[in-house]
């Protein structure tokens, strides 16, 4: 039992140390306590949607930086934020901005296709956001 | 060195604080499930059973999942809702302490399953729940303040302080980690807060006033200060009060401005782990009205109260009368300690001067 107790405490401290180091030292963290450190790469594409469900690309380039990161209208680029939550919030806002302020002819909605990669070597995944919501 | 290590981790001791933590963790989880959280939405709160995981559609419905945990069975939304209801029942049982030896591990396993099954892992307060639930699963958390303790025949068995120490280290590690993670340009310049404000992350009726009073730099720097001092200050008696006071101000402020569900309550309730584990070691002799009031507010069982002329004796043998005695009592009661701390600063300074004078003499 004494050995088990020591092993339990050392194991707990080891896991805690691992999580802290992994959160702050490794670039591809996913265990982070910090909400803005969960995603490494984000790329957003925008498209218009018409009443029949047809889509075509929307030009949101004034609001997107050259590296694919999102830049909000009326705002500086938030280049040190690398969190999916922040990006999806902004993608939603850009969609809403485009469809309510500068809608293309025939468009009834705007969609943002948010592609993100959570680990440097991981696969790309996709979330589709829509404004107004379906 | 080895003796000190063993004494710190494995000395025999009281585990009432672990039982209190069980109540707080269960209570916070219950509040989360019932949607009973958030001073920022104080005008919208309706107590109801939320038979759906918060954001389940967003978290689970989009198939967004960590590829490392692909081996975890994929459930439908309805099945996730059912598990969520199960978690609600588990939180209730954990809070009242019924069947804790089974409920605590089951609740921890269920919570970990949620995390492995979805991107809950990206929500920091879910990680905090997971850590505490795992520790409670192995802790003697039902020895006190529980239905299990009421149903048990005889006194609680002797315990070691290991589970208490593990939780204390966990709280400090969380604060250290989050402080370290914020030591970057965004937080030091205040820009982080500007972005949060610009993205409508600050909500509720209090946010405009608080934001106008403070601004991005003050909020950022106070966040760094409070989390930084909590990461080590809770461990030492000299800084514990300041750390807890800063932490309460920080988390109350967050709860008044941001939708972080029960995160603020989780962290504030963890300060109970740093209380003196031996109850009623401070003796208060007071007039009847004050004795009655002190007994009513002494939720953490810090005081032994008798009636008579006002006097306080602290566990380390110091005796106080008059206003100093009132301050010492106020510092030990959950509702009055912030005011007692703030009002006591002049006494502290005066006390130092007196000591210095005595030494000089």
Interface residues (C-beta under 8 A of the other chain):
Chain A: X2 X5 X8 X9 X12 X13 X16 X19 X20 X23 X24 X30 X31 X32 X33 X34 X35 X37 X38 X72 X75 X78 X80 X81 X84 X85 X86 X89 X90 X93 X118 X122 X123 X125 X127
Chain B: X9 X10 X62 X64 X66 X67 X121 X122 X123 X124 X127 X135 X138 X160 X162 X166 X169 X170 X173 X174 X176 X177 X178 X180 X181 X182 X184 X185 X186 X195 X198 X199
